[in-house]
Amino acid sequence: MTMIPPGLLPEGLSDRLPPQAEASARVTRTVLDTVARHGFERVMPPLAEFEETLASRLKSAQPQDLLRVIDPVSQRTLALRPDMTAQVGRIAATRMANAARPLRLSYAGSVIRLKASQLRPERERMQVGAELIGADSVAAATEIVTVTIEALQAAGVKGITIDFTLPDLIDTLAAGHMPLSDTEKEAVRTELDAKDAGALAALGERAAAYLPLIEATGPFHAAMDRLEAWSAAHGGALDDRLKGLRAIAKPIDWDIRLTLDPTERHGFEYQSWFGFSVFADGFIGEIGRGGSYAIMRADGSEEAATGFSLYPDPLVDAGFGMVEPRRLFLPLGHDAARAAALRGEGWQSVAALSDSDDGSALRCTHWLDGPEPRPYGC
Ligand SMILES: N[C@@H](Cc1c[nH]c[nH+]1)C(=O)O
């Protein structure tokens, strides 16, 4: 067997070192504190669960992206969580089944996927979010989008874009006004993903009816106008959803860019009528996502919910959550009471253990000179 070098971690897994580890905690705390101010209370689900309970809790969830392990204790397959929304759904449907609705829960923790995506090499990511259980109404969606934006702004993120989508749009149209077989539906989805109008038209007349959806993509209001016109020409097929989207977008401040991509499905495996991705200037790919979905209860009934999750790692990599440290070196024989008082004022202190300890090498910004903190280098 080849020896694994001691510093090597499995592909896609990494350490966070100082000061980023603290910055990550700070960004996460900011998001949790923001949602707490809107009444969301924290839950802490475990890192792993029985595979079946994790994969089947949300309607239409796809189980394939799970990292699995066999549990020698239960002899069952466990899965490491790829997303905490399903776990929050389980808690809501079981231990908190009798709690009053709407139920507002928040969470933060690491999630892990089997494979990294093309855009992001890491398989483990921090996830922090909030779920509003018991409603998937326009009011619920409006609250979730508003809170998402507020949480990002509290973390200092600027240049936010919210990209709205209608995750179950194709299913709804294919089952109603614009029928498609299952194979046609998959082909239509693939071409819509690629925004390939030629290939979509080439699939035949029934598929070609979906062409206007490619054009209804881009800046929100113009794209909505096109989609509304199209809906009107199809007996108002989408009127309710479009009215809902307009209402959700209405209270959003002008400095948030809004776009629409009605058929976007990347990352929207279980969301139902409404979904959104969050982007920010300077970041490749989305930094968060949310939408409405259904939680499956043990008796087979469903409960509506709406929520969002943010993935703060790219923010932390870019320096969000960093604060200028005030790190104070305490030489041997320092005044312990004065040091305690300074810690009370927010200083971090690093006490010398021996004469050879070097405060500046230990990344202290100041040292305690009698009662006074003095900056290094002065
Ligand atoms: N958990 C989902 C986003 C979401 C939360 N609630 C509803 N949708 C994700 O990370 O993609």
The ligand as a MOL file (V3000), in Angstrom:
LIG
                    3D

  0  0  0     0  0            999 V3000
M  V30 BEGIN CTAB
M  V30 COUNTS 11 11 0 0 0
M  V30 BEGIN ATOM
M  V30 1 N -30.7200 24.1820 -0.0020 0
M  V30 2 C -30.8670 24.6560 -1.3600 0
M  V30 3 C -31.4880 26.0210 -1.4110 0
M  V30 4 C -32.8150 26.0720 -0.7380 0
M  V30 5 C -33.0770 26.2680 0.5790 0
M  V30 6 N -34.4220 26.1690 0.7080 0
M  V30 7 C -34.9510 25.9470 -0.4630 0
M  V30 8 N -33.9830 25.8710 -1.3450 0 CHG=1
M  V30 9 C -29.4960 24.6900 -2.0330 0
M  V30 10 O -28.5170 24.8220 -1.3340 0
M  V30 11 O -29.4130 24.6360 -3.2260 0
M  V30 END ATOM
M  V30 BEGIN BOND
M  V30 1 1 1 2
M  V30 2 1 2 3
M  V30 3 1 2 9
M  V30 4 1 3 4
M  V30 5 2 4 5
M  V30 6 1 4 8
M  V30 7 1 5 6
M  V30 8 1 6 7
M  V30 9 2 7 8
M  V30 10 2 9 10
M  V30 11 1 9 11
M  V30 END BOND
M  V30 END CTAB
M  END
